[in-house]
Amino acid sequence: MYALFLDCEKVEYTLNTQNESYTHEHLRMIRETVGDLISAKYDDIIVMGVKEGSVLVTLMIKGRLIPKLRSLYTQMNRSTTCASMFQRLKYEVMKVTIQDQVIYEKVTTIKEYFNQYCVGKTND
């Protein structure tokens, strides 16, 4: 099974599920949604785990797809990407990390907005 992960990178999505239980159907939907956004084939994304609370979904995604995934969360594209994810999943994406590097984190306060967009502390 280790061979499946040789050319993959760890990607984590933190979702705000508002205390609802997260089912296998939800996992399938996030896998398909991310796959559609980055034009992945079925075996390009592997669901590795889920943690409860704000749901943390860990995916292993083929390395060749990571640049496209990163481009979805640039300052120019992130609002469209998040809207598309919300429309399909019905949950907000709160945070996205690739190999432990945060590429997107939802801004929830004016102070966070200022730090992220006005002081140059962006996640791009």
N, C-alpha and C positions, 0 to 999 in steps of 0.2 A: 504494500500500500504506500510505502514511503516514496516509491518512484513516481506516484501520481503528483507529488508536491514539488518535484525537483525544479520545475520552471514556473512555480506559482509564487504569488506574494499574498501575505495576510492582509485582508481588508476587513475592518469592523464598522458596522453600522449600528448606531445607537438610536433607537426609535422610542418616541413617547406614545405608549399604548394606553395611557390613562387607566392603569390598573386592570385592564382586561387581560384575560389569559391568552397566551400566544399559542396558536395551533400549528400543526404541520402544514395546513393550507396557507397560513401566513408565511411560513418559511418558503414554500413553493412560490408564492407571489413575489416575495422580495428577490428571490433568486432569478425568477423570470423577468422582473422589472429591471434589475441591474443588467441582466443579460441582454435585454432588448435595447437598453440605452447605450451599451458598448458593443453591440453586434456580436455577442458571444455565442458560440455553439454550446450544445447541451453539456458537454464534458469540459468546458472551459472554466466552470465555476463549481466549486464543491462547498457545501454547507458544512462547517466544522463544529459549530456549537452555538448554544443560545444561553444567555444568562437572564434571569428574571429581573424585575424592577422596571426601570426603563430598559426595555429589551435590548440586549447587545447581541447582534448576530455576527458571527465570525465566518467569513468566506475565504476560500483560497481561490484566487483568480489568476489565470495564466498571465505571465509577465508581459507578453506582447499587447495585452489589453489595458494595462495600467496607464499608459499615456493618455488614452482616450478617456478613461475614468477620471483621471486628474483634470482633464480639460473641462469636464462637466461641472466641476466645482470651482472654476476660476471665477473671479468677481463678475465677469460679463455673463456667465452661463448659470450661475448657481441658483438664481431665483426660478428660472425656467425648469431646471433639473428638479429642484425641491417641489415645485408645483406638480410636475409630472409624477414624481414619486408619491406625493400625497394623494393625487387623484386615483392612482391605482391601488395604493396600500391602505388609504384612509387613516394613516398615522403620519405624524411629523418626523422627519429625520432631524435628530438633534445634533449628531456628530458623525463624521466619517474619518476614519484613519486608514492609512496605508503604511504597513510596516512600522507601526507605532508613531507615525507622523500625522498630526491632525491636518487634514486638507479642507475640512469644513466643520464649523461649529455654529449652531444657531445663536444669533445675538438676541438676548432677552432684555437687556437694559440699555439705557442711553449711554451709560459709562462704558459698557462693553462695545457698543457701536462706535463710540469715539476712539477707544483703544484700537479697535480692529481697522477702522477705515480712515481715521484722521491722524493717528500717530505712527502709522506704517507697520502695525503689528498684524499684518494679514496672514492668512493661512494658505495663500496661493503658492 
